[in-house]
Amino acid sequence: VPEFYDAVALAMETAAKARGISIRNTLKDHKTLVIETDREFLKHIIECFISNAINYSNQGQEIKLDVKEETTAIVFSVQDSGIGVPKEEQKRIFERFYRASNAKAMKPDGTGLGLYIASLLANKIGAKILFESGEGKGTTFYLRVPKNVV
C-alpha cells in the first residue's frame, strides 16, 4: 500500500505543483498492508479524490494521503482544506453530472463525472466511498476496501 500511494501521488504531483499545492503522503511509517483488489480501479478512484482536492484547494494548501487498517478492511483517505461541499448539497455529489454550487463557481469547466465514476468503480470492487466535508473547511474522502475482495 505505501508504494501504491507513492506511485499515485507522484503521478498527480505535476498538477498539484502547477496549482501551488503540496501532497503529503503520511504512509512512510506504516507497515506494509496487503489487499487483493483491482489495482487499476483502486488507482482511478484515489486519483479522482486527489484531482478533486487539487482542483478545489487554494494555492499553498496541502493534500494529505493516509491509510488505516481495520479488522475487515483497508481505508484509504485523501484530505484537503479546500472549499468543501455545502451541507445541503452533500447527498448529491455522487450523481452523474452533478457539481456543487461552489465547485461550479471556482472551476466552471468540470464535468460532474469524476465522483460518479469513482462510485461506480468502488461498487465493482466491493468498496464503499464515504466523506466528511465542511464548506470552507475542506473535505476528506475515504475509500473502504474489504480485505477479502478479489
C-alpha positions as CSV (number, residue, x, y, z in Angstrom):
1,V,0.0,0.0,0.0
2,P,2.7,2.6,0.7
3,E,4.3,2.0,-2.7
4,F,0.9,2.2,-4.3
5,Y,0.2,5.6,-2.7
6,D,3.7,6.8,-3.7
7,A,3.0,6.0,-7.3
8,V,-0.4,7.7,-7.3
9,A,1.0,10.8,-5.5
10,L,3.9,11.0,-8.0
11,A,1.5,10.8,-10.9
12,M,-0.6,13.7,-9.5
13,E,2.3,15.8,-8.3
14,T,2.8,17.9,-11.5
15,A,-0.9,19.0,-11.4
16,A,-0.5,19.8,-7.7
17,K,2.7,21.8,-8.2
18,A,1.2,23.8,-11.1
19,R,-1.5,25.0,-8.6
20,G,1.0,25.6,-5.8
21,I,-0.4,22.7,-3.7
22,S,1.6,20.1,-1.9
23,I,0.8,16.4,-1.5
24,R,1.9,14.9,1.8
25,N,2.0,11.1,1.9
26,T,1.9,10.1,5.5
27,L,2.4,6.4,4.8
28,K,6.2,6.3,5.2
29,D,5.9,4.9,8.7
30,H,3.1,2.5,8.1
31,K,3.7,-1.2,7.9
32,T,3.0,-2.9,4.5
33,L,-0.6,-3.6,4.1
34,V,-1.8,-6.1,1.5
35,I,-5.3,-6.3,-0.1
36,E,-6.5,-8.2,-3.1
37,T,-8.4,-5.9,-5.4
38,D,-8.4,-4.5,-8.9
39,R,-5.3,-2.2,-8.8
40,E,-6.4,-0.1,-11.8
41,F,-9.8,0.6,-10.3
42,L,-8.3,1.5,-7.0
43,K,-5.8,3.8,-8.7
44,H,-8.5,5.6,-10.6
45,I,-10.6,6.2,-7.5
46,I,-7.7,7.6,-5.5
47,E,-6.6,9.7,-8.4
48,C,-10.2,11.1,-8.6
49,F,-10.1,12.1,-4.9
50,I,-6.6,13.7,-5.4
51,S,-7.7,15.5,-8.6
52,N,-10.7,17.0,-6.8
53,A,-8.6,18.0,-3.9
54,I,-6.2,19.8,-6.2
55,N,-8.9,21.5,-8.2
56,Y,-10.8,22.8,-5.2
57,S,-7.9,23.8,-2.9
58,N,-6.2,27.2,-3.0
59,Q,-2.6,27.9,-3.6
60,G,-0.4,27.0,-0.6
61,Q,-2.7,24.4,0.7
62,E,-1.8,20.7,1.4
63,I,-3.4,17.4,0.5
64,K,-2.8,14.6,2.9
65,L,-2.9,10.9,1.9
66,D,-3.3,8.3,4.6
67,V,-4.5,4.7,5.1
68,K,-5.7,2.8,8.1
69,E,-6.2,-0.9,8.7
70,E,-9.4,-2.1,10.2
71,T,-10.3,-5.6,11.1
72,T,-12.1,-6.3,7.9
73,A,-11.0,-3.5,5.6
74,I,-8.3,-1.1,4.5
75,V,-9.4,2.5,4.5
76,F,-7.6,5.0,2.2
77,S,-8.1,8.7,2.8
78,V,-7.5,11.9,0.9
79,Q,-7.9,15.0,2.9
80,D,-7.8,18.6,1.7
81,S,-8.5,22.0,3.2
82,G,-10.2,23.4,0.1
83,I,-13.7,24.8,-0.5
84,G,-15.6,21.9,1.0
85,V,-19.1,20.8,-0.1
86,P,-22.1,22.7,1.1
87,K,-24.1,20.6,3.6
88,E,-27.4,20.8,1.7
89,E,-25.6,19.5,-1.5
90,Q,-23.6,16.6,0.0
91,K,-26.2,14.0,-0.7
92,R,-26.0,14.6,-4.4
93,I,-22.2,14.6,-5.1
94,F,-22.1,11.1,-6.5
95,E,-24.9,11.8,-9.0
96,R,-23.9,11.8,-12.7
97,F,-23.2,15.3,-13.9
98,Y,-23.8,16.9,-10.5
99,R,-21.4,19.6,-9.3
100,A,-21.8,21.6,-6.1
101,S,-22.6,25.3,-6.5
102,N,-19.3,26.4,-5.0
103,A,-17.4,24.0,-7.2
104,K,-19.0,25.4,-10.4
105,A,-18.2,28.9,-9.2
106,M,-14.5,28.0,-8.5
107,K,-13.9,25.8,-11.6
108,P,-16.7,26.2,-14.1
109,D,-15.3,23.7,-16.7
110,G,-15.7,20.5,-14.7
111,T,-18.0,17.7,-16.0
112,G,-19.5,16.3,-12.8
113,L,-18.5,12.8,-13.7
114,G,-15.4,12.2,-11.5
115,L,-17.1,11.1,-8.3
116,Y,-19.9,9.4,-10.2
117,I,-17.3,7.2,-12.0
118,A,-15.3,6.7,-8.7
119,S,-18.5,5.4,-7.0
120,L,-19.2,3.0,-9.9
121,L,-15.6,1.6,-9.7
122,A,-15.9,1.3,-5.9
123,N,-19.1,-0.7,-6.3
124,K,-17.3,-3.0,-8.8
125,I,-14.6,-3.9,-6.3
126,G,-16.9,-4.1,-3.3
127,A,-15.6,-1.0,-1.7
128,K,-17.5,1.9,-0.2
129,I,-16.8,5.7,-0.5
130,L,-17.5,7.9,2.5
131,F,-16.7,11.5,3.1
132,E,-16.7,14.4,5.6
133,S,-16.9,17.9,4.4
134,G,-17.4,21.4,5.7
135,E,-17.9,24.4,3.4
136,G,-14.8,26.5,3.5
137,K,-13.1,23.8,5.7
138,G,-12.2,21.1,3.2
139,T,-13.2,17.5,2.5
140,T,-11.8,14.1,3.4
141,F,-12.8,11.2,1.1
142,Y,-12.5,7.7,2.4
143,L,-12.4,4.5,0.3
144,R,-13.1,1.5,2.5
145,V,-11.9,-1.7,0.7
146,P,-12.8,-5.0,2.3
147,K,-9.8,-7.3,2.8
148,N,-11.5,-10.3,1.3
149,V,-12.2,-8.7,-2.1
150,V,-10.6,-10.5,-5.1
